[in-house]
Amino acid sequence: MVKVTIDTSYDMPTILSDALAKNTEFSKKFYALTLGRQKEYANYIADAKQELTKLKRIDTITPLVIAGKGLNDRYR
């Protein structure tokens, strides 16, 4: 039997942690998500190269996180 392990560890981007610190509802809902979804959002923010893009992405994900949805759930 093959044992599958899923790596759910991630590096929290500073800009995302700042946004979480400023908005308590966003923070509470973010940490209520599964580790996989948290990692998905953190990587989405970290993949942006410019600071402005990161800020726009945070504005985009905030309502999704508050609704308890994953990044790609809007396509389902």
C-alpha positions in Angstrom: 0.0 0.0 0.0 1.3 3.4 -0.9 0.9 6.2 1.6 0.1 9.6 0.2 1.2 12.6 2.1 -0.1 16.1 1.3 2.1 19.0 2.2 -0.1 21.7 3.7 2.7 23.9 5.1 3.0 27.3 3.6 4.8 30.6 4.0 2.5 33.4 5.0 3.2 36.5 2.8 3.7 39.6 5.0 1.1 41.6 3.1 -1.5 38.9 3.7 -0.7 38.7 7.4 -1.0 42.5 7.6 -4.4 42.3 6.0 -5.5 39.6 8.4 -4.4 41.7 11.3 -6.4 44.7 10.2 -9.7 42.8 9.5 -10.8 40.5 12.4 -13.7 38.9 10.4 -11.3 38.2 7.5 -8.8 36.7 9.9 -11.3 34.5 11.8 -12.7 33.1 8.5 -9.3 32.6 7.0 -8.1 30.5 9.9 -11.4 28.5 9.8 -10.5 27.3 6.3 -8.7 24.1 5.8 -4.9 24.2 5.7 -5.1 23.4 2.0 -7.3 26.4 1.2 -5.1 28.7 3.4 -2.1 27.5 1.4 -3.9 28.1 -1.8 -4.7 31.7 -0.9 -1.2 32.4 0.5 0.4 31.1 -2.6 -2.0 33.1 -4.8 -0.8 36.3 -3.0 2.8 35.3 -2.9 2.9 34.5 -6.7 2.2 38.1 -7.6 5.4 40.1 -8.3 4.2 43.7 -7.8 2.9 45.0 -4.5 -0.1 46.6 -6.3 -1.1 43.2 -7.7 -0.8 41.6 -4.3 -3.2 44.3 -2.9 -5.7 43.8 -5.7 -5.6 40.0 -5.1 -6.3 40.5 -1.4 -9.3 42.6 -2.3 -10.4 39.8 -4.6 -10.1 37.0 -2.1 -11.5 38.8 0.9 -15.2 38.1 0.0 -14.4 34.6 -1.0 -12.7 33.9 2.4 -15.5 35.5 4.3 -18.0 33.3 2.4 -15.9 30.2 3.3 -15.0 29.4 -0.3 -11.8 28.2 -1.8 -10.0 30.2 -4.5 -11.3 28.1 -7.3 -14.8 27.4 -5.9 -16.2 30.4 -7.9 -15.7 28.3 -11.1 -17.7 25.3 -9.7 
